[in-house]
Amino acid sequence: MARIVMKFGGTSVADLDRIRNVARRVKAEADQGHEVAVVVSAMAGVTNQLVGYCQSLSPLFDAREYDTVVSTGEQVTSGLTAIALQELGQDARSWQGWQIAVETDGEHGKARIESIEGDELIERMRQGQIPVVAGFQGIGPDNRVTTLGRGGSDTSAVALAAALKADRCDIYTDVDGVYTTDPRIVPHARKLSRITYEEMLELASVGAKVLQTRSVELAMKERVRVQVLSSFAEGPGTMVVDEEEVVEKEIVAGIAYSRDEAKVTVRRVPDRPGIAAAVFVPLAAANINVDMIVQNVAADGTTDMTFTVGKADMARALQALNQAKAEIGFAEINSDPNVAKISVVGVGMRSHAGVAGTMFKTLAERGINIQAITTSEIKVSVLVAAEYTELAVRALHSAYGLDA
């Protein structure tokens, strides 16, 4: 017998028929003798609708009232799922974040979970009851409902699995696992049976949308074994586990891409101590995350600084830099939203040389110019023109022997 947390995303609970399907899947696990808890998202499209209501009434809405509104999508789904389980003869009840309680900080709209008290749910599960928990929500220090940011139900599920000391957390979505790259671009991409926390975290952070980044961070910290699998197909998915559980470590686990980047170049900046701070402190003050950074020093004592920001943040980044022009002393700013970040990820890079060289050589052979480069211990990312995204992904997928 195992203790399992089963999380179902918006597409998995999009209508009543799919909620019935979820109930049957949950019952099948319970019938095998497992203790089961369920975490659900709002029905597909509902959260966007609720966000739209808030924005229509006030562009500068109160974040506390926003959380009150958008958290109701999960409340509806948790109740409906409990009813569907009861109809199948299962003892089930819905739980809202404040009832457990899922305690968070006070950052409404993007709260972080601080603690979950799991003892009562554990006792209910031992008695055969199935708790159906509303994901995405908690209770803040001001005793008001908070939400965890988009994709927060994954984080809810992993945090609950840690609090319940679950054997694993199964995250059901519309894909049947983690692939070596996007199968829509590379039809012969392979589904991975296992992937390490570190690899999944890197892939999630550079564009792979299978799991939300914060949920992977939490799983790695709490050592929660996570399985990604499909609500619409039978069979095992991909296990996200500690590195020690992966016997055969691939040099490269996968290729990810992101079209959500924009490139900004601050030209002819004085090359002096403190100039980097002068450029990037105003961006931090505007809550803009900077990713890739390249600096080129010219012979005349000036430098060009190129970096990437989220495409949605480009306009605000340009505004922040122009407001600080007197302090920075730049000649001009260029921006380009038509770029893509391509990343090669794998824990095997730690012990194998030549991964970056293969990447650069492969792109050069296809005539793809590299505009910026960043690396970590298990990742190499490059910035290229957006028009070359699919060509770059296909070429790299083949170059590293990932084709099925």
N, C-alpha and C positions, 0 to 999 in steps of 0.2 A: 504494500500500500504506500502511495506517495501523497504528498500534499502539493497541490498544483494551483497556481493562479492562472486563469485563462482570460486574456484581454482581447476584446473585439473592437475593431475600428469602425469608422462611420459607414464604409461600404458594406461591412459585414452585418450591420443592423439598419440598413437603409430603408427597409419596409417591413411590414408584419410577417411576410413569408420568410424573409431572411432572419428575423428575430426568432421565428419558430425553428429555423435551421440551427441557429445558435443554441437554442434550448436543447435540441436533440443531441448536439455535440457535447454539451455540458453533461447531460444525462448519461451519455455513453461512458464518459470518464467516471462519473459517480457510480455507475453500475459495475465498474471494475473494482470498486472498493476504495477508490481514491477520495481523499478529502479535497474539495474543490471550492475555490472562491473565484468570482467573476468580476472583471472590471470592464465597463462599457464606455464608449464614446457616444456623442450625440449622433443621431441619424444623419446620413450624408446630406450636406447642404444646409442643415438647420443652423449651425453655428454662424455660417456666413450671413444667413438671413437675420439672425439676432444682432450680429455686429452692424449690419446695414440699418436696422431700426435705430440703434444708438446714434450712428453717424448722421442719419437723416434728421433726428431731433436736435442734435447739437454737435458740431465738429469738435468742440472742446468739452466733451462729456466728462462727468465725474467718474473716475476709474472705479470707485466703489460701487456705484450703481451699475456701471458696465458689467462688473463681475456678477452682480445679482441677476442681471438679465441673461448673459451668455451661459451661465452655469446651469440654466434650466434645461438645456438640451439633454444633458447627461441625466438629469433627474427623471425626465420623461422615459428615456431609454431603460434606465435601471428598473423603473416600475413595470414597464411593459415586459422586460425580460423575466422578471420575477413571476409575473402572471403567466407567461408562456411556460415556465418551468413547473409552476403549480398545476397547470393544465395537464402536464405529463406525469403528475403524481409525485413530484418532488417537493420536499419542504424547502422553501426558498423565501427570502425577504430582501427588499432593497435597503441600501444604506447610502445616505448622503455623506459628503466629506466631513461636515460638522458633527455628524452623529457618531463617528468612529472614535476619536476625532483625528483628522489629518491636519496637524498643526503646521502652519507656514509662517514665513515672515510677512511683513505688511506691504510688500510691493504689489499692489493690485494690478492685475493684468499680466504679470510675469513673476508670480510668487514662487519661492523655493520651499520645498518641504523641509521642515526641521525635525519633526518626529511623528510617528504613528503608534498609537496604542493598540496592539493586536490581540491582547489576551481574551477579550470578549468574543471576537470573531473566531479565534482558535477553539474556544469552548463550544461555540455554536456548531462549528464544523465537526468537532468530535461527536456531537449529538446527531449528526447527519444533516444539518441544515446547510444550504448553499447560500452564502452571502453574495448579493449582486451589488457591487459598489459603483457609484457614479465617479468616473474618472475626471481628470482635468481640474478638480476643485478641492478646496480645503477651507480652513478657518484661520483668520489672521489674529494677531494680538489685540486688535480692536474689536474682536468678537464678531467680525463680519466675514461673509463669504469671500474667498479669494479664488482666482483662477491661475493656472500655471503657465499660460502662454500656449500658442498653437502647438499641437502635437503633444500636449502635456499628459494625455491619458496614458501614453507609453511610460512616462515617468511615474505616474500614479501606480501603474501595475507593478513596476519593478520595486518601488518603495514598499508597496503592500507585501510583495513576495518576501522582501527582506524582513519586514516586521512580523510576518507569519512564519518565518523560518521555513519557507517553502522549498521543496526539492528543485523546482524549476518554475519559470514564468513563460507560458506559451502566449506569444503575440500573434493573433490571427489577423491577416490583412488580405489584400487582393492579389498578392504574389505568393508563390509557394516556397520562398526561401531567398537567400542571398546569392546572387550570381556574380560571376567574375567580371561582368560589366552589364550594362543595360541591354537586355535581350531584344529590345526594339531597334537598337542600332546594330547589334551583332547577334543574329539569330542563333548561332552556334555557341553562344556563351554557356558556360557550365554552371550548374547549381552546386554550391559548396555544401558538403555535409557538416563541416565544422569551420569556424573562423574564430580567431582570438579576439578578446575584448579590444586590444590595442588596434588591431586591423579594422574592426568594425567601427571604432571611434574615429579613426582617420578617414575611413570611407564616408561615414556619416557627415563629418565636418567639411569634406570637400565635394559634396554634391549627391552622394548616394542617399536616396530618400526612403529607404526601407525602414530604418529606425531613427527616432529623434535623438539628437546628440546627447542631450542631458540624461536620457534614459540609459544610454550606453555608459556614460560616465558613472552613474549611480550603480549600475550592474557591476562594473569593474571594481568600484570601491567596496561594495557589499558582497562581492563574489556570488552574485545571483546568476545561475545558469539560465540563459534565455534561449527560447526556440522560436524562430520565425517560420510561420507556415500559413497555408491558405485556408480561408473559410469555405472555399468553393471546390476544393479538390482533396481527395484522400492521400495519405502517405506522409512520411516524415518531412520536416523542413530542414532548416539550417540551425545548428546549435552554436550559440555564442558563448565561449567558454574561456577558462584560464589557459595560458599558453602551454602549461604542463600537460593539458589534456589533448593537445594536438601532437600526434606522434610524428607524422610526416609533414614537416613545415615547408610549404612552397616558398620559393624565393619571392615570387609576386603572387599575391592573393587576388588582386583585382585592379581594374582600371575604372576610375570615377571621373566625372566631368561636371562642371557647373557653368551655366550660362547666366548666372545671377551676378557676375562681376562687372565692374567698370574700372577703367584705367584712368588715372589722373597723373599728369606730369607738371611739376612746378619747375619752370625753366629759369636758368641763369640766376641762381640763388648764391649769395656770397658764401664762399667756402671758409667758414670760421667756426670755432667752438660754440656750441649751443644752437646752431642753425636747425639741427634735426628736431630739437625740442620746440623751437619756434614754429616749425611746420606742424608737428603732430600733437602738441598740447591743445591747440584750438579744436582739432578734430575730436580729441578725447572729451573735451568740454562739451562738445555737441553730441556726445554719445554715439560717435561714428567709429566702427571697428575698421582698422586697417589690416590688410593681409600681406600681400607680397610687396617687398620694398627693394628698389634698385637705385643706386646712386652712381652717377658718372661725373667725374671731376675733369674740368677743362683746364687748358694751360693758362687761361687768363684769370685764374683765381675764382672762377664761379663753378657751380655744380648744378646738374639737373637731378631732381629727385622724382622718381616714378614709383607709384604705389597703386594698390587696388583697394576698392571699397565695394560694398554691396551696391548693386545697380540702383536700388531704391534710395540709397543714401547719396548718390552722386551730386544732386543739386544742392543738398545741404552742405556737402563737403566743399563745393566750390564757393558757396556763400561764406562759410566759416573762414576759408583761406583768404578770400578777398577782403573780409573785414580785418584780417590780421596782416594785410599787405605791407603796411608801413613798418611793422616790426620784422617781417620776414625779408622784405626787400627784393622780391622776385620780379622778373621782367614780364612774364606772362604765364598763363596756365592753359594747358591743353587737356582735353578729356575725350575719352572714347568708350562708349558703352557696348561697342560691338566686339567684345572679346570673350574668350572662354578659358577656364582653368581646367587643365587635364592633369590628373594625378595617378601615379603608379604607387600601389601600397602593398607591403608584405613584410612580415617579421623576418623572413629569410634574408632581407637586405643587411641585417646586422652582421652576418657572417659571410656574405658574398659580395665581392667587388664587381664593378662593371655595370650595375643596374642603370645608373644615370647615363653612362656612355652609350648603352644600347638604346635608351630613350632618345637621346640627342641625335644619334646616327639614324635611327628609324625615321624621325621627323624630317631630318635634312634630306633623306632620300626621297621623301614625298614633296619636297619643296615647301615645307611648313616652317616659317620663321618663328623663333622663340623670342618673346618680348620681355619676359621676366622669369626668374627661377626661384623657388624656395625648396628647402629640404628639411626633413626631420630624420630621426633614427630609422624609421620604417616607411618613409614617404618621400617621393620627389614630385613636385608640382611645377608645371610650366604654364605660362600665359601665351595664348595664340589668338589669331584672328578668329572670330566666331564662325566664319564660313568654313573653317577647316575642322570643326569639332568632330563630326562623324568620321571623317577620313583619319584623323589622328587616333581616335578610339579604336577603330578597326585595325589600323596598322600596328599599334602597340599591343593589342590583344593577341595578334598573331606572332609578333616579335618575341613575346615572352612565353609562347607555347601554351596559351590558355584556351585555344579553340578546342571545342569538344571533338 
